[in-house]
Amino acid sequence: MLMQTRWLRWIPVAATVLALLPIHAPALLFFPYKAEAHGITVRSEDPLPPEKLEPILAAAQARVQTSTIAKHPVQQHSIYLTRGGWRWNWLAMGSTETFAVTRMFTENTIVNRNDLARDLVYSRRAIGHQRALSVDIAHEMTHSMLRNHFGIWKTVTAPSWVIEGYADYVAGSSTLTPAEAEKLHAAFIDHPTIRNFHARLRVATILARNGTSVDRLFTDARAH
C-alpha cells in the first residue's frame, strides 16, 4: 500500500513532463510531412508542395540576409506548420493568439493556421489577423538571429519595442498598413499590432541615423 502511494505521487510529475516535452521537441506530436530548402527544415500537418513552399522560404531567407548581423551560412532553422488546432494550442501554450512562436533554446518556430498557396498565416486576433507567411517566418528567424548575436540574456531584457520593431524591420513590413494603423489610432484603440507598427518605424528611423548599426540600436534602446 505504501509503495502504491509513492507511485501515485509521481503521476502528476510524469504527466507534466510528458506535456512539456513536445514544447522543446515538437516532432513528438507527429508532423507527417517534411521538407528542407534554403537552410530551413519544415514539418507540417499538411503536404508541402515544393512549388509553393520553396518561394516562401526563399523570400524569408532573402529578407533575413538584408540584416547587417546575418551570418553566412544561416544556421539551420526548424519550422512546424500547424492547422491552428490542438497541436498549435499545445505548442503555443500561452501565445495562441499570435501568428507564430519561436522557442529560444531550440530555435523551433511553431506556426499557426496557414495557407501555402496564398503565402498567408492567420492569428486569432480581431485586429491584424492575417499576414504573409514568408514575412512572418522572416520575423521569427530574426528573433533567433538576435539571440545568436546578442545572447539570450541581453535579448530577453531588451525593450520589447526594439525586439519586435527590428524583427518587423528585417521582415520588411508590419501586420498593419499605414492606413489601418492611422484609422485605429484615430479611434484611440491600443493593440499590440499598433505598437509593433510604430516600433518598426522607430527602428527604421534610428537605423537610418546611425548607419544601420544594430549594436548601436540595441545599446541606445537599453540606455533609455
N, C-alpha and C positions, 0 to 999 in steps of 0.2 A: 504493500500500500504506500509506504514511504517512497519507494522507487518510482511508482506511478505519479505521485505528486511532484517529484522532481522533474520528471519528463514533461508534465503538463506546464510547468513554469517556463520551459524553453519554447513552447509552441508559439507564443506571441513574438518572441525574438526571431524564431525561424521564419515566421510569416513576414515580419518586417524586412528581413534580409532578402527574401525571395521577391518582395515587392520593389525593393530598391535596386536590385541587381540590374534589371533592364535599363534603368536610368543611365548607367555607365556602360552598358553593353546592349544597346537596342536590338541588335541582331537576335537576341534571345527570344524576342517576340515574333520571330519568323517573318521576315520580309522576303517573299518568294522570288522577286526579280532583282537582278543585279547587273550593273553596267559600270564601266570605267572609261573616262575620257578627260583629257585636259588636266590631268593630275587630281581628278576628283573621282571618288568611288560613290556610286549612288545605289541605294537599295530602296525598293518600292513595294507597295501593296499591289500595284497595277503594272502591266507591261511597260517597258521602256524602249519605245521605237527609236533607234539611233538618229533618224532624220529629224525627230522632234527634240530629243534630249541634247544632242551634241551642240546645236546652235545656242541653246540656253546656257550650257556650261561654258562654251567659248566666250559668250558675251559677258558672263560673270567674271571669268578669269581675266578678260581684257580690261574690265573695269578695275579689278584689284591691282593689276600691273601698272595702272596710272599713278599709284601711290609711290611717293619717294622712299617709303620704307619697305616696299615689297621686296621679297627675297627671290633669287633665281637659283634653282627652280623653286617654285612654290611648294611648300610642304604638303604632303598628302592630306586631303580633307575628306571626311565621310558625311554623306547626306542621306537622310532617311525620309522618303516621301510617304506621307500617310493620307488617308481619306478624310481625316478630321474626326474620326470615330474613336473607338476605345483605345487604339494604340496611341493616338495623339493625346487623349485625356490622361493616359498612364504616363507617357514620357514627358509631356509638357508640365506635369504637376501643377503648380500654381500659376502657370503662364498660358493657360488655354485660350485667352483672348487675343493672343499675338499671332503673327504670321509664322514665326519660327523661333526656336530656342537653340542655343549652342552651349554645350557643356564644356566648361573651361578646362577641365583636367583631361578630357578625352578628345576635344575638338570635334565631337559629333554634333551635326546640325539636324534637328528634327523639324520637319516642315508640315504645316497644317494642310488642309484640303487644297488641292492644286489642279491645274489644267495644263498639261504639257503642250497640247495643240495650240492653245491661245497664249502660252507663256504667262500664266496668271497664278497667283496664290491668294487664298482668301483667309480672312480672320473673322471672328465673331463680333467685332466691334460695329457699333451703329455708324460710327464716323470713320472713314478711311478703311473700308472693309475689303478692298482688293488692291493688288499691286503686281507689277511684273515679277514673275518668279525669278528671272535672271537678275533683276535688281536686288531682290531680297537675298538671294544666295550671295551676291557680292557684298551686301551689307553684313551678313553673318560671317563671311570669310574675313572681313575687315576686323571684326571683333577678335577673331583668332590671331590675325596679324598684329594687332595692338598688344595682345598678351605676349606674343612671341618677342615683340620688340621691347616693351617696357617691363615685362614681368607681370605676374598675376596681381601682386600687392599694389603696385602703382596704378594698375588699370582699374581695379575694383574700388580704389579710393579716389580716383579722379572724378571731377564733377560729371554728372550724367549728361549735361548738355554737350560737353566736348566729346564724350564717347559716342553718343548717338548722332551728334552733328557730324563728326568725322566719318562715321560709318555710312551715313547718307551722302556725304560729300563724295566719297570714293564710289559709292554705288551710282551716283550721277543724277539722283532725283529724290524727291520726298514722296511720301504717301499721298499728300495733298497737292493740288495745283495751286498756283498763286491766287487764282480767283476763288477757289474753295476756301483757302485759308483766310482771305480777306472777308468773305461772307461770314464765316464762323466768328472771326474777330469782331466784326461789326455787331454780331448778335451777343457779344460778351460770353461766348462759350469757351470754356477751358477744357482741353483734352490733350492727352499725350501726343497725338499726331500733330496738333498745332504747335506744341512746344518743340517737337522734333523738327518741324518745318523751319521755325525761326532759328533753331540751333544750327541747322545746316547753313543757313545764310550767314550766321555769325561766324562760323568756322571758315567759310569761304572768304569773308572779308578779312579776317585775321591772317589767313594764309597768303592772301594777295599782298598784304602789307609786309609780312616777314620773310618773303622769298620762298614760300611753300615749305617752311621748316616745321615738320610735325613735332620735333623735340621742343622747339620754342613754343609752339602752340600749347602743348600739354604742360610745360613748365609755367607759362604765364597763367594758364587756366587754374592751376593748383595754387598759385600765389594770390588769386583774387577770390 
